[in-house]
Each structure stands twice: as structure tokens, then as C-alpha cells.
Amino acid sequence: MTQLKCDHHGVPGTCTFNCAFWAFGPCIKGFKYYRLVISLDATHPYGKHKGKLLIAMATDANNEVYPLAFAIFESESKETWGWILACLKRFVTNQTNLCIISDQHSGIKTYFDDTRMTWLQPPQAYHRYCLRHVAINVNTKWKTPDLKNLVWKAASANQVRKFEATLELIRNVKPATHRYLEAENKEKWTLAHDGGRRYGAMTTNLSECFNGVMKGARSLPITAMVRFTFLKVNSYFVARCNLTLDQLEVGQEWCKYAMDKFKKNQAKAKDHMVTRMCTQARLYQVDTPGNPLSNGGGQHTHKVDLQGMTCICGKWEAYKIPCSHVTAIYAKFKNDAQQFIDPCYSMTHR
């Protein structure tokens, strides 16, 4: 699928190339089985061809790169971003609850903030910021490495209490930074207030990773660049397909990424104490043991709502993989918490 955008300047029969957008059928078809998160990142082509090359990247079941769509355009603006986002929603995916992660460029921010664009408003789509860009922006404004680290810690905190505690540290170090962060929509840059839209993805690093693969294409003319992306994506799909077939042959049900997290949580759950608080509402209390090496002993109490599928630790909601507290509850009653792993991690959900 390809789409071109040209500018007409009133001269009959003439137009000026502005943008090109393209995506391949297998990429579009496969995306409906994966988590609804798209990372957007633009890079500069080399040579005489100026402008920007955009890569829209998703994540496969094993948390690895899944190239979804490409675009090349002259410059970043509200109009350009609007056209690219419209192509993405029209030609690649029309699913609701789509999470789009990008930098804080004013062009894309303005478009998402325009409430007239109902197809980019919840529950159709949710805009989230790349944490790396947020931290860089803070460092650029105040040039204090400690602040940058604190912003990263606050934004990636699973729990609201941990986020608030780190935000208070930021206020003590630099009140102006605290005011700047408070003015930003917390849903867009923090994991604790995200509502599980990101699946724990905090940056556009996957897109930037594929930028390295695209390095050889960035000096090519546009048509050659499109062919190059096709060959790279096709090669990647063949390799991933062969690996998946090998895993299915040995009866693997869940991808390695999900199972590694789940088994780690199973091991932690063995030391948890479970108390049933309300049978009808399926509410539980899970107490974790103290750790003499941690400040304050490390003992915590977690409230788990199985009906609402939430745990106060925030990890179940963020990653869609049962945390150790949920795993402990199901182990106590001789049930398997694997049933709560999100289908996007399944090897057979196709």
C-alpha cells in the first residue's frame, strides 16, 4: 500500500512532491494479533535527498521489533503529522484503543490535542510521550544530570506512591522542573498513570533500533528506498517465521518474553502470604516478606482485585502479565495464573 501527497500551486498539470507513505500487506495483516502500541520516530536521510524518514514500529509477542509502516516527508509540521496519522489509521489499522508513542514535537502534539480530530481521541487512540525525549528535554532546559535521572525514575515507576515520592524529590532539587512536569498530562509521560496503554513500553527505542537497519537506505532515491525496505522487511519476516515454527513444533504456548516474566513472578510468589478479603468481590491482600538489606525492611502489603484485574503494584496492568501477587493467589488455590497472560503474547493466537 502506498500513498502520495503532492502540493498543487495553481499551475495546470504540475504538482510538487510533499510526502510518501507506504506499508506492506503482511505487516498490516499481522499487526492485529499484537499489542496495540505503535512507536513513531523520524530520522534524516543522507545525501542530496533532504527531509525526514519516518518508521512506525510495533512490537511482536516476544517484545522484538515489528516494522509496520514508513513515510518520507519534507519537514515536521501539524499538517504533515496529520496526513501521516490519517494514513496510519486509514490504511494500516482502524482498531480502537491504539497507543501511539512519539517525541514531544509540537506538530504531533497539536494534532492530538485538537479535539475535532475525534479519530485520534480516546477510546480511538491514546498519545504517549517517549520517556527518553522527556528526560532529554528536561536536561536541555536545566542541564542537571541528577534531574534527568530523577525524571526517568518518576516516569518509569509502577506505583503512584513511588511516582509521587520521586516527584517530591524533583521539587526539592528544582522547583521549576517540578512545575514543568506538573503542567504536563501525567497519562502521557508516566507509567503509573498510563492505564496500561503502553504495555510497559516507555521509549521509541525500537524504532531507533530499526533506523540502524535502514542506514543503507537513507542515501537512496525514494523509489529505491521503498524497494530496500521491502527486502529488509521480507528478510526479517522469513527469519521470524522460521523461529516461530520451531517453537510451535516443540509445543511452546507463550513467547519467551512473557514466560520469563511469568516464571520470575512465580519464583517470587513462593514467599508471599495471601489473605482473602472478600470472596464475592474477589478481593485479596498479599503480604511480601521483609528484606533486611532494604531500607525499611522491604515488607509491603498489596491489594489485588481479580474481578477488576488490578494489583496495587501496577505491574499486572502495565505489562498484561500476572504479577507475583496475582500468581501467589492462584497458587494458593491450586489454579494456574497463566490464563491471565494477555493473548498478544500467545504463540497460537492467530
WOBELFEN-V103191 format. One line per field, one symbol per residue. phi: phi as a letter, one per 20 degrees, with the letter a starting at -180 (. if undefined). psi: psi as a letter, one per 40 degrees, with the letter a starting at -180 (. if undefined). Layout:
BEGIN
phi->???
psi->???
END
This chain:
BEGIN
phi->.cbdccdddnegmcbdfcbccbbdgfffffffedfeccddbdcefemfeeocddcecdcegemdfcfdbcbcbfbebffffffffffffeddbdfemfdddbfdgfffffffffffeffddgefbceceffffffffffffdlcgffgfffffffeffdffffffffffffffbgffffffffefffeccffdfmmfelnfdcegfffffgffegfefdefffffffffffffffffffffffffffffenfedffgfffffffffffffeeddcfebffeldcdcdeffcfeefnnmecddecdffelccffnffffdmcgffffffffffdlddfgfeffgfefedfc
psi->hihihihhfehheiihhdihhiiidddddddeeiighhhhhiihiiaehaaihhhhhahadefiighdiiihidihidddddddddddddddheiifhhhhaafhdddddddehedgdeeiiedihhiihdddddddddddefhdddddddddddehdiddddddddddddddgdddddddddihdddeiddedeedefeheifdddddddddedeeeeiiddddddddddddddddddddddddddddefhdiidddddddddddddddeihhhhdhddefhihhhiiiheeihedehihhhhgddefiiededdddefhhidddddddddffihedeehhdeeieeg.
END
